[in-house]
Amino acid sequence: MLQAIDRYGNKVTLFTKSFQEIVDIKKSEQDFLCPVCKGAVYIRAGKKVIPHFAHRSIKECRSFEGGEGVYHEQGKMLLFKWLREQNLVVQLEPYVKEIKQRPDLLLNIGKKRIAIEYQCATISPEVLKARTEGYRSIGITPLWVLGAKHLQRSSTNKLRVNTFIQFFIHQFSLDISPRIFFLCPSTKQIIIVQDLYMVTKQSALGILTAHTLPQVSFLELFQDTLFTREKLYTLWDKEKLVFRTKPRNRLSNQELRWHRWLYSKNLYLHTLPSIIYLPLRSQIIMQSPLWKWQSRWVIEQLVWCKIGGAINIESQAPIIHQNSRSNEDFPLISDTYNPLQEYMSILHQLCIFRQQSKTTFVKQAAIYFPTTIDEAVAADKRLLRKLKKQNKGMFRR
């Protein structure tokens, strides 16, 4: 732990002291107590060790929960110093008695309290949910920051977002895009990945912004940097081409069942309409892949709708419930868009459907089915070019 209580009841933080001050404290042979369990602790410091306190005897103590080593301690120190240098009221490792939890940092901004957890080790969704709900139960907003070692970038705007990382997607409101926070103690950078669009179940497109801590304020972490339509659909053009043309020698059981379903409809991948497999922000909550649920929605619902006929997405709510994941998988998402509404809004932009009300859409044009792979690729490009030129949409651009 980074703090302990001295004989006078004062909290002592070792890493804020010089090497000589720490030496003098050790020579004085003062007694120190754990601020949580009140057990005896002693100073550990050296050239290769971050100055900290350790228990003299192994016992049950909540201060051991989530211990993650040097990397974690370095990150916690950086965040504490960074916040304090902004003249913010911040506590290091406070013990919150009401919920028996000890966040890494507790920040007060006006009337708002924010618990900052720097998470480097892998934890279960149950632990994340329990700790998050604990904070919220007493009016504290949780903010989880992942160790940058969990950030796996495959290109400028594409990264691996495995199931563990998905737990840490924050969406504070519909006005702020979904985002993930990372911290690298070695480079002293905080990295924000925002405006996330899931490509597959474990990869996403996003805008990655790295800030050296002294050059950014805490409040600037919540500013939105969004994809332009040009950028998003240019990136998606590449993903759509891969979707159409990549070799599928080894299919998962889910993919195999999907291809068999297409075959039963006398359809193949290259004959699917271009409106299938379009990017949605709200895809983050979906269990079913884009290509699966969008193809079923288009082929089973939209194709059969006559021109002039209406589709009410409110009556189709079971489709979303059946294909979405549990709220427990996203404890940090307070609200998100309805995937069907977002998808139909795109079809409205493409003039295939006209939005009559919030939940009702009227069909305006037939849905085009290509017959060859060349036709399909050309149709994909035409559609994405059209979306790039749109001036209206659900989101700010």
SULKADA-V151290 format. One record per pair of residues at least 12 apart in sequence whose ideal C-beta (glycine too) atoms are under 10 Angstrom apart, sorted by the first residue. I is the first residue (numbers start at 0). J is the second residue. Records with the same first field share a line. If there is no record, write none. Layout:
# SULKADA-V151290
I = J + J
This chain:
# SULKADA-V151290
0 = 13 + 33 + 34 + 35 + 40 + 51 + 52 + 53 + 54 + 60 + 62 + 63 + 66 + 72 + 91 + 92 + 101
1 = 13 + 14 + 15 + 49 + 50 + 51 + 52 + 72 + 75 + 76 + 79 + 91 + 92 + 103
2 = 14 + 15 + 31 + 33 + 34 + 40 + 51 + 52 + 62 + 90 + 91 + 92 + 93
3 = 29 + 30 + 31 + 32 + 33 + 34 + 39 + 40 + 41 + 42 + 51 + 52 + 53 + 62 + 92
4 = 30 + 31 + 32 + 33 + 34 + 35 + 37 + 40 + 52
5 = 24 + 29 + 30 + 31 + 32
6 = 29 + 30 + 31 + 32
7 = 29
8 = 32
10 = 34 + 90 + 91 + 92 + 93
11 = 24 + 29 + 31 + 34 + 42 + 52
12 = 50 + 51 + 52 + 76 + 79 + 91 + 92
13 = 31 + 42 + 43 + 44 + 49 + 50 + 51 + 52 + 76
14 = 44 + 49 + 50 + 51 + 72 + 73 + 75 + 76 + 79 + 80 + 91
15 = 50 + 76 + 79 + 80 + 83 + 91
16 = 44 + 50
18 = 44 + 45 + 46 + 50
20 = 50
21 = 42 + 44 + 45 + 50
22 = 42 + 44
24 = 42 + 44 + 50
25 = 41 + 42 + 43 + 44
28 = 41
29 = 41 + 42
31 = 52 + 55
32 = 52
33 = 52 + 53 + 54 + 55 + 58 + 60 + 61 + 62 + 63 + 94
34 = 52 + 62 + 92 + 93 + 94 + 101
35 = 60 + 61 + 62 + 63 + 64 + 92 + 93 + 94 + 96 + 99 + 101
36 = 54 + 58 + 59 + 60 + 61 + 62 + 63 + 94
37 = 60
38 = 54 + 55 + 56 + 57 + 58 + 59 + 60 + 62
39 = 52 + 54 + 55 + 56 + 58
40 = 52 + 53 + 54 + 55 + 56 + 60 + 62
41 = 53 + 54 + 55
47 = 69
48 = 69 + 72
49 = 68 + 69 + 71 + 72 + 73 + 75 + 76
50 = 72 + 76
51 = 69 + 72 + 76
60 = 101
61 = 94 + 99 + 100 + 101
62 = 92 + 94 + 101
64 = 99 + 100 + 101 + 126 + 130
65 = 101 + 102 + 103 + 116 + 117 + 118 + 119 + 120 + 122 + 126 + 130
66 = 120
67 = 103 + 117 + 118 + 119 + 120 + 121 + 122 + 146
68 = 119 + 120
69 = 119 + 184
70 = 117 + 119 + 120 + 146 + 147 + 148 + 182 + 183 + 184 + 185
71 = 103 + 117 + 118 + 119 + 120 + 146 + 184
72 = 103 + 117 + 119 + 184
73 = 117 + 119 + 146 + 182 + 183 + 184 + 185 + 187
74 = 103 + 117 + 118 + 119 + 144 + 145 + 146 + 147 + 181 + 182 + 183 + 184 + 185 + 187 + 189
75 = 91 + 92 + 103 + 104 + 115 + 116 + 117 + 119 + 144 + 182 + 184
76 = 91 + 103 + 117 + 184
77 = 117 + 182 + 183 + 184 + 187 + 188 + 189 + 212
78 = 91 + 103 + 104 + 106 + 115 + 117 + 144 + 182 + 184 + 189 + 212 + 217
79 = 91 + 92 + 103 + 104 + 106 + 115 + 117
80 = 187 + 212 + 213
81 = 104 + 182 + 187 + 189 + 212 + 213 + 215 + 216 + 217
82 = 104 + 106 + 108 + 113 + 115 + 212 + 216 + 217
83 = 104
84 = 212 + 213 + 216
85 = 213 + 215 + 216 + 217 + 218
87 = 104 + 106 + 107 + 108 + 113 + 216 + 217 + 218
88 = 105 + 106 + 107 + 108 + 109 + 112
89 = 104 + 105 + 106 + 107 + 108 + 113 + 115 + 217
90 = 102 + 103 + 104 + 105 + 106 + 107
91 = 103 + 104 + 105
92 = 104 + 105
93 = 105 + 114
95 = 112 + 114 + 133 + 134 + 137 + 139
97 = 133 + 136 + 137 + 139
98 = 114 + 129 + 130 + 132 + 133 + 134 + 135 + 136 + 137 + 139
99 = 133
100 = 114 + 116 + 129 + 130 + 133 + 134 + 137 + 139 + 141
101 = 114 + 116 + 130
102 = 114 + 115 + 116 + 117 + 130 + 133 + 134 + 139 + 141 + 142
103 = 115 + 116 + 117 + 118 + 143 + 144
104 = 116 + 117 + 142 + 144
105 = 134 + 139
106 = 139 + 140 + 142 + 217
108 = 140 + 217 + 218
110 = 138
111 = 138 + 139 + 140
112 = 134 + 137 + 138 + 139 + 140
113 = 134 + 139 + 140 + 141 + 142 + 217
114 = 130 + 131 + 133 + 134 + 135 + 137 + 139 + 140 + 141 + 142 + 143
115 = 140 + 141 + 142 + 143 + 144 + 180 + 217
116 = 130 + 131 + 134 + 141 + 142 + 143 + 144 + 145 + 167
117 = 142 + 143 + 144 + 145 + 146 + 180 + 182 + 184
118 = 130 + 143 + 144 + 145 + 146 + 149 + 163 + 166 + 167 + 180 + 182
119 = 144 + 145 + 146 + 147 + 148 + 149 + 182 + 184
120 = 146
121 = 149 + 163 + 166
122 = 143 + 163 + 166
123 = 163 + 166
124 = 162 + 163 + 165 + 166 + 325 + 327 + 328 + 329 + 330
125 = 327 + 330
126 = 166
127 = 141 + 143 + 163 + 166 + 167 + 327 + 330 + 331
128 = 166 + 326 + 327 + 328 + 329 + 330 + 331
129 = 330
130 = 143 + 330
131 = 143 + 166 + 330 + 331
132 = 330
135 = 330 + 333
140 = 171
141 = 169 + 330 + 331
142 = 169 + 171 + 180 + 217 + 220 + 221 + 331
143 = 166 + 167 + 168 + 169 + 179 + 180 + 330 + 331
144 = 167 + 179 + 180 + 181 + 182 + 189 + 190 + 191 + 220
145 = 163 + 164 + 166 + 167 + 179 + 180 + 181 + 182 + 190 + 192
146 = 181 + 182 + 183 + 184
147 = 180 + 181 + 182 + 183 + 184 + 185 + 186 + 188 + 189 + 190 + 209
148 = 181 + 183 + 184 + 185
149 = 161 + 163 + 164 + 167 + 179 + 181
150 = 164 + 179 + 181 + 182 + 183 + 190 + 192 + 207 + 209
151 = 164 + 201 + 202
152 = 190 + 192 + 205 + 207
153 = 202
154 = 204 + 234 + 237
155 = 204 + 206 + 207 + 234
156 = 192 + 194 + 196 + 203 + 204 + 205 + 206 + 207 + 226 + 230 + 231 + 233 + 234
157 = 196 + 198 + 202 + 203 + 204 + 205 + 207 + 234 + 237 + 238
158 = 179 + 192 + 195 + 198 + 202 + 203 + 204 + 205 + 207
159 = 199 + 201 + 202 + 203
160 = 179 + 192 + 195 + 197 + 198 + 199 + 200 + 201 + 202 + 203 + 204 + 205 + 283
161 = 200 + 201 + 202
162 = 200 + 201 + 324 + 328
164 = 179 + 181 + 192 + 201 + 203
165 = 179 + 195 + 197 + 200 + 201 + 203 + 283 + 284 + 324 + 328 + 329 + 331 + 332
166 = 179 + 327 + 328 + 329 + 330 + 331
167 = 179 + 180 + 181 + 329 + 330 + 331
168 = 192 + 193 + 195 + 203 + 283 + 284 + 328 + 329 + 330 + 331 + 332 + 335
169 = 193 + 221 + 329 + 330 + 331 + 332 + 333
170 = 195 + 280 + 281 + 283 + 284 + 329 + 331 + 332 + 333 + 334 + 335 + 336
171 = 221 + 331 + 332 + 333 + 334
172 = 333 + 334 + 335
173 = 280 + 333 + 334 + 335 + 336 + 393 + 394
174 = 223 + 334 + 395
175 = 193 + 221 + 222 + 223
176 = 193 + 194 + 195 + 196 + 205 + 206 + 223 + 224 + 225 + 226 + 280 + 394 + 395
177 = 192 + 193 + 194 + 195 + 196 + 197 + 203 + 205 + 280 + 281 + 283 + 284 + 329 + 331 + 332 + 335
178 = 191 + 192 + 193 + 194 + 195 + 205 + 206 + 208 + 220 + 221 + 223 + 224 + 331
179 = 191 + 192 + 193 + 195 + 203 + 205 + 207 + 331
180 = 192 + 193 + 220
181 = 207 + 209
182 = 212
183 = 209 + 212
184 = 212
186 = 209 + 211 + 212
187 = 210 + 211 + 212 + 213 + 214
188 = 208 + 209 + 210 + 211 + 212 + 214 + 215
189 = 208 + 209 + 210 + 211 + 212 + 215 + 217 + 219 + 220
190 = 207 + 208 + 209 + 210
191 = 205 + 206 + 207 + 208 + 209 + 210 + 215 + 219 + 220 + 221 + 222 + 224
192 = 204 + 205 + 206 + 207 + 208
193 = 205 + 206 + 207 + 208 + 220 + 221 + 222 + 223 + 224 + 225 + 226
194 = 206 + 223 + 224 + 225 + 226 + 230 + 231 + 280 + 394
195 = 280 + 282 + 283
196 = 226 + 231 + 234 + 235 + 238 + 277 + 278 + 279 + 280 + 281 + 282 + 283 + 289
197 = 278 + 279 + 280 + 281 + 282 + 283 + 284 + 285 + 288 + 289
198 = 234 + 235 + 237 + 238 + 241 + 242 + 276 + 278 + 282 + 288 + 289
199 = 238 + 242 + 288 + 289 + 290
200 = 253 + 282 + 285 + 286 + 287 + 288 + 289
202 = 238
203 = 278 + 282 + 283
204 = 226 + 230 + 231 + 234 + 235 + 237 + 238 + 278
205 = 226
206 = 223 + 224 + 225 + 226 + 230 + 231
207 = 224
208 = 220 + 222 + 224
223 = 394 + 395
225 = 280 + 394 + 395 + 396
226 = 278 + 280 + 394 + 396
227 = 387 + 396
228 = 348 + 383 + 386 + 387 + 388 + 389 + 390 + 392 + 394 + 396
229 = 386 + 387 + 388 + 396
230 = 387 + 396
231 = 278 + 383 + 386 + 387 + 394 + 396
232 = 277 + 278 + 382 + 383 + 384 + 385 + 386 + 387 + 388 + 389
233 = 383 + 384 + 387
234 = 278 + 383
235 = 276 + 277 + 278 + 379 + 383 + 386 + 387
236 = 376 + 379 + 380 + 382 + 383 + 384 + 387
238 = 276 + 278 + 289
239 = 273 + 275 + 276 + 277 + 278 + 375 + 376 + 379 + 380 + 382 + 383
240 = 375 + 376 + 379 + 380
242 = 268 + 271 + 275 + 276 + 289 + 290 + 379
243 = 268 + 269 + 271 + 273 + 276 + 369 + 372 + 375 + 376 + 379
244 = 268 + 269 + 372 + 375 + 376
245 = 268
247 = 268
253 = 287 + 288 + 291
254 = 288 + 290 + 291
256 = 291
257 = 287 + 288 + 290 + 291 + 294 + 295
260 = 291 + 294 + 295 + 298 + 299
261 = 294 + 298
264 = 294 + 298 + 299 + 302
266 = 294 + 298 + 368
267 = 372 + 375
268 = 290 + 294 + 372 + 375
269 = 369 + 370 + 371 + 372 + 373 + 374 + 375 + 376
270 = 368 + 369 + 370 + 371 + 372 + 374 + 375
271 = 290 + 293 + 294 + 297 + 298 + 368 + 369 + 375 + 378 + 379
272 = 293 + 294 + 297 + 298 + 301 + 302 + 351 + 365 + 366 + 367 + 368 + 369 + 375 + 378 + 379 + 382
273 = 349 + 366 + 367 + 368 + 369 + 374 + 375 + 376 + 377 + 378 + 379 + 380 + 381 + 382 + 383 + 385
274 = 293 + 294 + 296 + 297 + 301 + 342 + 345 + 346 + 349 + 351 + 352 + 366 + 367 + 378 + 379 + 382
275 = 289 + 290 + 291 + 292 + 293 + 294 + 295 + 296 + 297 + 298 + 366 + 379
276 = 288 + 289 + 290 + 291 + 293 + 294 + 379
277 = 289 + 293 + 341 + 342 + 345 + 346 + 349 + 379 + 382 + 383 + 386
278 = 341 + 345 + 383 + 386
279 = 293 + 336 + 338 + 339 + 340 + 341 + 342 + 344 + 345 + 393
280 = 335 + 336 + 338 + 341 + 393 + 394
281 = 319 + 323 + 335 + 336 + 337 + 338 + 339 + 340 + 341 + 342 + 393
282 = 323 + 335 + 336 + 338 + 341 + 342
283 = 323 + 324 + 328 + 329 + 332 + 335 + 336 + 338
284 = 319 + 322 + 323 + 324 + 325 + 326 + 328 + 329 + 332 + 335 + 336 + 337 + 338
285 = 319 + 322 + 323 + 324 + 338
286 = 321 + 322 + 323 + 324 + 325 + 328
287 = 318 + 319 + 321 + 322 + 323 + 324 + 338
288 = 322
289 = 338 + 342
291 = 322
292 = 318 + 319 + 321 + 322 + 323 + 338 + 339 + 342
293 = 338 + 339 + 342
295 = 318 + 322
296 = 310 + 312 + 315 + 318 + 319 + 322 + 338 + 339 + 342 + 343
297 = 342 + 346 + 351 + 366
298 = 366 + 368
299 = 318
300 = 312 + 315 + 318 + 339
301 = 342 + 343 + 346 + 351 + 352 + 360 + 362 + 366
302 = 362 + 365 + 366 + 368
304 = 352 + 360 + 361 + 362 + 366
305 = 362 + 365
306 = 361 + 362 + 363 + 364 + 365
307 = 361 + 362 + 363
308 = 352 + 360 + 361 + 362
309 = 352 + 353 + 355 + 356 + 359 + 360 + 361 + 362
310 = 339 + 343 + 346 + 352 + 355 + 358 + 359 + 360 + 361 + 362
311 = 355 + 356 + 358 + 359 + 360
312 = 337 + 338 + 339 + 340 + 342 + 343 + 357 + 358 + 359 + 360
313 = 337 + 339 + 340 + 356 + 357 + 358 + 359
314 = 358 + 359
315 = 339 + 343 + 358
316 = 337 + 339 + 358
318 = 338 + 339
319 = 337 + 338 + 339 + 340
322 = 338 + 339
323 = 335 + 337 + 338
336 = 393 + 394
337 = 357 + 358
339 = 358 + 360
340 = 354 + 357 + 358 + 360 + 393
341 = 392 + 393 + 394
343 = 358 + 359 + 360
344 = 360 + 391 + 392 + 393 + 394
345 = 382 + 386 + 389 + 392 + 393
346 = 360 + 362 + 363 + 364 + 366
347 = 360 + 361 + 363 + 389 + 391 + 392 + 393
348 = 385 + 386 + 388 + 389 + 390 + 391 + 392 + 393
349 = 363 + 364 + 382 + 385 + 386 + 389
350 = 363 + 364 + 385
351 = 363 + 364 + 365 + 366 + 367 + 382
352 = 364 + 366
367 = 381 + 382
